[in-house]
Amino acid sequence: MTEPSEPTEPSAHPEPPAEPSAAPVKRRRGPGRPRQDETEDGPGTQERIRLAAREVFAERGYDKTSVRGVAKVAGVDPALVHHYFGSKDDLFAAAIEVSMEPALVVPAIVGDGPEGIGERLARYFLGIWENPASRAPLLAVIRSALTHEAAAKVLRGLILRRVLERVAADLDVPDPTLRAELAASHMIGIALLRYVVRVEPLASADPETIVALVAPTLQRYLTEE
């Protein structure tokens, strides 16, 4: 026969009841500020938005493109687009700059000095227009610039200020702004007739033929006293 067990005496130092764990505090974010998990990709996310913007602007044009539409294609929140690029105009400029890459091409155009700069400039300009990937957004900016001041501002800023004026300034010639504008008028005129209006025989002419005919004029604009 088993003996009854002795009652257990209460501990002299009883454990306090466990407190419920505190819920994580969620920080509020101001308008236009992305969540932390939205910014982890950093430059990769910005590049994805830029490429999405180039695609949407090329397909829909400036007027019918919205920041929300670009964000949807990029797979991000619209607030993140505003955080990285600001306004729709700034996003438009960033999208077009992907095609032109002025920071890379200007040194390549002026690097070998004034000799042959007209040919290098004509070859660069026709090269980005002949490439289907960069042609589509440039068509969007050309067409939109005819009716929207914001698009015209982007065109002036990228083609004239970021490329041609820097080329002319590096050559140290008189009246670099006027010379850059003359060169710009020549090249944009060719773009309008060849790629937008598609006037023949210019629309079907071989790019090398165009370069050979245009290069001496650009050379004169940018180098002769």
C-alpha positions as CSV (number, residue, x, y, z in Angstrom):
1,M,0.0,0.0,0.0
2,T,1.5,3.3,-1.1
3,E,1.9,6.1,1.3
4,P,0.3,9.4,0.5
5,S,2.8,12.0,-0.9
6,E,3.6,15.0,1.2
7,P,2.1,18.3,0.1
8,T,4.5,20.5,-1.8
9,E,5.4,23.6,0.1
10,P,5.0,26.9,-1.9
11,S,8.2,28.4,-3.1
12,A,9.6,31.3,-1.1
13,H,10.2,33.2,-4.3
14,P,7.3,32.5,-6.6
15,E,7.8,33.3,-10.3
16,P,5.9,36.4,-11.4
17,P,3.3,35.8,-14.2
18,A,4.7,36.3,-17.7
19,E,3.7,39.6,-19.2
20,P,2.3,39.6,-22.7
21,S,5.0,40.4,-25.3
22,A,4.7,44.0,-26.6
23,A,3.6,44.3,-30.2
24,P,6.2,45.8,-32.6
25,V,5.8,49.5,-32.9
26,K,5.0,50.5,-36.5
27,R,6.6,53.8,-37.5
28,R,4.4,56.0,-39.5
29,R,5.8,57.3,-42.8
30,G,5.2,60.7,-44.2
31,P,3.5,61.2,-47.5
32,G,5.7,60.1,-50.4
33,R,8.1,58.2,-48.2
34,P,8.6,54.5,-49.1
35,R,8.6,51.7,-46.6
36,Q,12.0,50.3,-45.6
37,D,11.3,47.1,-47.4
38,E,10.6,49.1,-50.6
39,T,14.0,50.7,-50.6
40,E,16.2,47.7,-49.9
41,D,17.0,47.2,-53.6
42,G,18.4,50.8,-53.8
43,P,19.9,51.6,-57.2
44,G,18.4,48.4,-58.7
45,T,14.9,49.6,-57.9
46,Q,15.6,53.0,-59.4
47,E,16.9,51.3,-62.6
48,R,13.8,49.2,-62.8
49,I,11.6,52.2,-62.5
50,R,13.6,54.1,-65.2
51,L,13.3,51.2,-67.6
52,A,9.6,50.9,-66.9
53,A,9.1,54.6,-67.5
54,R,11.0,54.4,-70.8
55,E,8.6,51.6,-71.9
56,V,5.4,53.3,-70.8
57,F,6.3,56.7,-72.2
58,A,7.3,55.1,-75.5
59,E,4.0,53.2,-75.7
60,R,1.6,55.8,-74.4
61,G,3.3,59.1,-75.0
62,Y,3.8,61.9,-72.5
63,D,0.2,63.0,-72.1
64,K,-1.3,59.5,-71.4
65,T,1.5,58.3,-69.1
66,S,0.9,58.6,-65.3
67,V,3.2,57.9,-62.4
68,R,0.8,55.3,-61.2
69,G,1.0,53.5,-64.6
70,V,4.8,53.5,-64.5
71,A,4.8,52.2,-60.9
72,K,2.4,49.3,-61.9
73,V,4.8,48.2,-64.7
74,A,7.8,48.5,-62.4
75,G,6.0,46.6,-59.7
76,V,6.5,49.2,-57.0
77,D,4.3,51.6,-55.0
78,P,3.7,55.0,-56.7
79,A,5.1,56.7,-53.6
80,L,8.4,55.1,-54.4
81,V,8.5,56.6,-57.9
82,H,7.9,60.0,-56.4
83,H,10.6,59.4,-53.7
84,Y,13.3,58.6,-56.3
85,F,12.3,60.8,-59.2
86,G,10.0,63.6,-58.0
87,S,7.5,64.8,-60.6
88,K,6.3,63.2,-63.8
89,D,8.5,65.6,-65.7
90,D,11.6,64.5,-63.8
91,L,10.6,60.8,-64.4
92,F,10.2,61.6,-68.2
93,A,13.7,63.1,-68.3
94,A,15.2,60.1,-66.4
95,A,13.5,57.7,-68.8
96,I,14.9,59.5,-71.9
97,E,18.3,59.8,-70.4
98,V,18.6,56.0,-70.3
99,S,18.6,56.1,-74.1
100,M,21.0,59.0,-74.6
101,E,23.5,58.4,-71.8
102,P,25.1,61.9,-72.1
103,A,27.6,61.3,-69.3
104,L,29.2,58.5,-71.5
105,V,28.9,59.9,-75.0
106,V,30.2,63.4,-74.5
107,P,33.7,62.3,-73.6
108,A,33.6,59.9,-76.5
109,I,32.6,62.6,-78.9
110,V,35.1,65.2,-77.8
111,G,37.9,62.9,-76.6
112,D,39.9,62.9,-79.8
113,G,39.8,66.6,-80.3
114,P,38.1,68.8,-82.9
115,E,39.2,66.7,-85.9
116,G,36.3,64.5,-87.0
117,I,33.9,65.6,-84.3
118,G,31.2,66.3,-86.8
119,E,31.3,62.7,-88.0
120,R,31.4,61.3,-84.4
121,L,28.4,63.5,-83.4
122,A,26.4,62.4,-86.5
123,R,27.2,58.8,-85.9
124,Y,26.2,59.0,-82.2
125,F,22.9,60.7,-83.0
126,L,21.9,58.4,-85.8
127,G,23.0,55.4,-83.8
128,I,20.5,56.0,-80.9
129,W,17.8,56.6,-83.5
130,E,18.6,53.5,-85.5
131,N,18.4,51.3,-82.3
132,P,14.8,50.2,-81.8
133,A,15.2,50.1,-78.0
134,S,16.2,53.8,-77.8
135,R,14.2,55.0,-80.8
136,A,10.8,54.4,-79.3
137,P,11.2,56.8,-76.2
138,L,12.9,59.4,-78.4
139,L,9.9,59.3,-80.8
140,A,7.7,59.9,-77.7
141,V,9.7,62.9,-76.7
142,I,9.9,64.4,-80.2
143,R,6.1,64.0,-80.7
144,S,5.2,65.2,-77.2
145,A,7.6,68.2,-77.5
146,L,5.5,69.6,-80.3
147,T,2.4,70.0,-78.0
148,H,3.7,69.8,-74.4
149,E,6.1,72.4,-72.9
150,A,7.2,69.8,-70.3
151,A,8.4,67.5,-73.0
152,A,10.0,70.3,-74.9
153,K,11.9,71.2,-71.8
154,V,13.2,67.7,-71.5
155,L,14.3,67.8,-75.1
156,R,16.1,71.1,-74.6
157,G,17.7,69.9,-71.5
158,L,19.0,66.6,-72.7
159,I,19.9,67.1,-76.4
160,L,20.9,70.7,-76.2
161,R,22.2,71.4,-72.6
162,R,23.5,68.0,-71.7
163,V,25.1,67.0,-75.0
164,L,25.6,69.7,-77.6
165,E,26.4,72.6,-75.4
166,R,28.9,70.5,-73.5
167,V,30.5,69.4,-76.7
168,A,30.8,72.9,-78.0
169,A,32.0,74.3,-74.6
170,D,34.8,71.6,-74.5
171,L,35.9,72.7,-77.9
172,D,36.4,76.2,-76.7
173,V,34.9,78.0,-79.7
174,P,33.2,81.3,-79.9
175,D,29.4,81.4,-79.3
176,P,29.1,77.7,-78.1
177,T,25.4,78.0,-77.3
178,L,24.5,79.3,-80.8
179,R,26.6,76.7,-82.4
180,A,25.0,74.0,-80.3
181,E,21.6,75.2,-81.2
182,L,22.5,75.1,-84.9
183,A,23.8,71.6,-84.6
184,A,20.7,70.6,-82.7
185,S,18.3,72.1,-85.3
186,H,20.1,70.1,-88.0
187,M,19.9,66.8,-86.2
188,I,16.4,67.2,-84.8
189,G,15.2,68.2,-88.3
190,I,16.6,64.9,-89.7
191,A,15.0,63.0,-86.9
192,L,11.6,64.6,-87.6
193,L,11.7,63.9,-91.4
194,R,13.3,60.5,-91.2
195,Y,11.6,58.9,-88.2
196,V,8.4,60.8,-87.5
197,V,7.1,62.1,-90.8
198,R,9.1,59.5,-92.8
199,V,9.8,61.6,-95.9
200,E,11.4,59.6,-98.7
201,P,14.1,59.1,-99.8
202,L,15.5,60.3,-96.4
203,A,13.5,57.7,-94.5
204,S,15.0,54.8,-96.4
205,A,18.5,56.2,-96.9
206,D,21.5,54.3,-95.6
207,P,22.7,55.7,-92.3
208,E,26.3,55.9,-93.6
209,T,25.1,58.0,-96.5
210,I,23.5,60.4,-94.1
211,V,26.5,60.6,-91.8
212,A,28.8,61.3,-94.8
213,L,26.5,64.2,-96.0
214,V,25.8,65.7,-92.5
215,A,29.1,65.4,-90.8
216,P,30.9,68.3,-92.7
217,T,28.1,70.7,-91.8
218,L,28.2,69.7,-88.1
219,Q,32.0,70.0,-88.2
220,R,31.7,73.6,-89.5
221,Y,29.1,74.5,-86.9
222,L,31.2,73.3,-84.0
223,T,34.8,74.1,-85.0
224,E,35.2,76.8,-87.6
225,E,35.8,80.4,-86.4
